[in-house]
Amino acid sequence: MSNISKTGTDEINTAISPTTFGRSVESQAQIADAAAQSAPGSADEPLNIYRLEPIAAPNDPRWANSPGHGVVVVAARTPGDARIMAASRELDFMEVDAAPAEDVTTANASAFRDDKLYTVIEIDRDRTDVARGILDGDVSVDTIRPVEPD
């Protein structure tokens, strides 16, 4: 049964979108995020240094979905890029026998990407002597539990 209805004198609604896969604004943003996440950056690119600090209380229920890693220092282009770089070090469900909650990747569920769990503080700027990535702190890979025990 279809939920398509015809009203007025417009063309018949076939419920087919004229858009194609990968061309929407959202798809383009996801593609750009993935490219930025994996790009090492150029050697002379000025980067900022950011400290990602947990700000939620230890008993905050959000930690149940996204375990924290403590304070992490990251060299990145922007505060958002710092969050992406830190989240990229976490284990993705596609690398283990586990299922995602809402998406095809678990990168979006990272505690680093939640502004209620982590804040980003700029501690230095325009550094060309560092590589893009995590400079200090440990990012655990045990954020995902397999569906089958070993």
C-alpha positions in Angstrom: 0.0 0.0 0.0 1.3 3.4 -0.9 1.1 6.6 1.2 1.3 8.7 -2.0 -1.6 11.0 -2.6 -2.4 13.3 -5.5 -3.8 16.7 -4.8 -4.3 19.6 -7.2 -3.0 19.6 -10.7 0.7 18.8 -10.0 2.4 15.8 -11.7 1.8 12.4 -10.2 4.1 11.8 -7.2 6.1 8.6 -7.8 7.9 8.9 -4.4 11.2 8.7 -6.3 13.8 11.3 -5.2 15.7 13.0 -8.0 18.9 12.9 -5.8 21.5 10.3 -6.2 23.6 8.5 -3.6 26.5 10.6 -2.3 25.4 13.9 -3.6 23.3 15.2 -0.7 24.8 17.8 1.6 24.9 15.2 4.4 26.7 12.7 2.2 29.2 15.2 1.1 29.9 16.2 4.7 30.4 12.6 5.7 32.7 12.0 2.8 34.7 15.2 3.7 34.9 14.1 7.4 36.2 10.7 6.4 38.8 12.3 4.1 39.8 14.8 6.8 40.0 12.0 9.4 42.5 10.0 7.4 44.6 12.8 5.9 47.9 13.3 7.7 48.1 17.0 6.7 51.0 18.7 5.1 54.4 19.1 6.8 54.1 22.9 6.9 50.4 23.1 7.8 49.9 25.2 10.9 48.1 23.2 13.5 46.6 24.1 16.9 47.0 22.1 20.1 43.9 21.2 21.9 43.2 19.5 25.2 40.1 17.3 25.4 38.9 17.1 29.0 36.0 15.2 30.4 33.4 17.6 32.0 30.5 15.3 32.8 30.2 13.9 36.3 31.5 10.3 36.8 28.0 9.1 37.4 26.5 10.8 34.3 24.5 8.1 32.4 26.1 9.2 29.1 29.3 7.5 30.1 27.5 4.2 29.9 27.2 4.6 26.1 30.6 6.2 25.5 33.3 5.3 27.9 35.8 8.1 28.7 39.6 8.1 28.2 40.7 10.9 30.5 42.5 14.0 29.3 43.9 13.7 25.7 46.0 16.3 23.9 45.6 16.6 20.1 47.2 18.5 17.3 44.4 19.4 14.9 43.1 22.0 12.5 40.0 23.1 14.5 38.3 22.1 17.7 35.9 19.9 15.7 38.9 18.3 14.0 40.4 17.6 17.4 37.3 15.7 18.4 37.4 13.7 15.1 41.1 12.9 15.5 40.6 11.6 19.1 37.5 9.6 18.1 39.4 8.0 15.1 41.8 6.3 17.6 38.9 4.3 19.2 38.1 0.9 17.9 35.3 0.8 15.3 32.7 -1.9 15.5 33.6 -3.0 12.0 36.9 -4.2 13.3 35.3 -6.7 15.8 32.3 -8.9 16.1 29.9 -6.3 17.3 26.9 -4.5 16.0 26.4 -0.7 15.8 23.6 1.1 17.6 22.4 3.6 15.0 24.8 3.9 12.2 27.2 2.0 10.0 30.1 3.1 12.2 30.5 3.7 15.8 32.8 6.8 15.3 29.8 9.1 15.8 29.1 7.5 19.2 32.5 8.5 20.6 32.6 10.3 23.9 35.0 12.8 22.3 32.3 13.9 19.9 29.8 14.6 22.7 30.0 18.2 24.0 28.2 17.2 27.2 31.0 14.7 28.0 34.2 16.4 26.7 35.2 20.0 26.3 37.9 21.2 23.9 40.4 23.7 25.1 42.9 25.4 22.8 46.3 25.4 24.5 48.6 26.5 21.6 48.2 27.7 18.0 49.9 27.8 14.6 52.4 25.1 15.4 54.3 23.6 12.4 56.5 21.3 14.4 53.8 18.7 15.2 52.0 16.1 13.2 48.2 16.0 13.1 47.0 13.4 15.7 47.2 12.6 19.4 50.2 14.0 21.2 49.5 12.9 24.8 47.0 10.7 26.5 45.7 7.1 26.0 42.7 6.2 23.9 41.6 2.8 24.9 40.4 0.3 22.3 38.0 -1.6 24.6 35.1 0.8 24.0 33.3 -1.9 22.1 32.2 -5.2 23.5 32.0 -8.2 21.1 28.6 -9.9 20.8 30.3 -13.3 21.4 32.6 -13.9 24.3 36.0 -15.3 23.5 
